[in-house]
Amino acid sequence: MKEVFKLFRVHQYIKNLFIFMPLLFSFSFSNITDNINTILAFVLFSILASSIYIFNDLMDIDEDRAHPTKKNRPLASGSISKTKAKLFIFTLSFISLSLSLFISIKLFIVLLIYFILNILYSLKLKHISILDIFIIATGFVLRLFAGSAVTNIDLSMWIIIMTFLLAIFLALAKRRDDVLLSLAGQETRKNIDGYNLEFVNAAMVLMAGVVIVSYIQYTISPEVISRLNTNYLYLTSFFVILGVLRYMQITFVEENSSSPTKVVIKDTFMKLTIFFWLLSFIAIAKLI
């Protein structure tokens, strides 16, 4: 069972919390139906994501065996057979896509787009530099749309832009780790020739800046000020800037950005920053 959980990459489900963002940023928690549908969307998206992770591992067995840490994944290590993996892919994707039809046709469309896009990514597109990180970022935006689809909450354009840019920032940090492995003589990705440290470092700095600007633009936009009835949401930018700088420190100084999910889970500084950002956001929106 432990190997199955590793194969499903359950720890990656933290990414799917973006599905709850439409509820969070609109403070529409009073509608029980929306709350339940959002939880169901989270579960179905997670199940579908697991099928994609398994498919990706199936395609990358040889590359993963050459990687210092990925070689321990269930398929690369041989602890789970290819036949079982294929069965999991079919079962999980079928359950997710079929059940989503009973919740919302919009949710089904979002999940189907996510599934097809990531299948293409695993087969070919991940080997095309720059395009690979754009597809990863699109996956995060689709999570927002999944949350919007089951609640009918309109998304702010700044939230969509910020999420896309933040995802590119995180994907670049992950690619930087691949570049470092390549420089150490452990090239594990076919697209790594399209990246080098100078390019990745400059791109990350650029993305960090526009992510912060996008968030500030969101907090001071007339739409948000009107909906939340406060002019002080911009104060939460303090924690966003703090979080971005801490992640850059982890990437550039500690050189430990191979898994954004694990960074968020294990780094106490990041967890506290996210907690206080959320606390300040709720406090300002509800109390000021």
Secondary structure, 3 states (H helix, E strand, C coil): CHHHHHHHCHHHHHHHHHHHHHHHHHCCCCCHHHHHHHHHHHHHHHHHHHHHHHHHHHHCHHHHHCCCCHHHCHHHHCCCCHHHHHHHHHHHHHHHHHHHHHHCHHHHHHHHHHHHHHHHHHHCHHHCCCHHHHHHHHHHHHHHHHHHHHHCCCCCHHHHHHHHHHHHHHHHHHHHHHHHHHHCCCCCCCCHHHCCHHHHHHHHHHHHHHHHHHHHHHHCCHHHHHHHCCCCHHHHHHHHHHHHHHHHHHHHCCCCCCCHHHHHHHCHHHHHHHHHHHHHHHHHHHHC
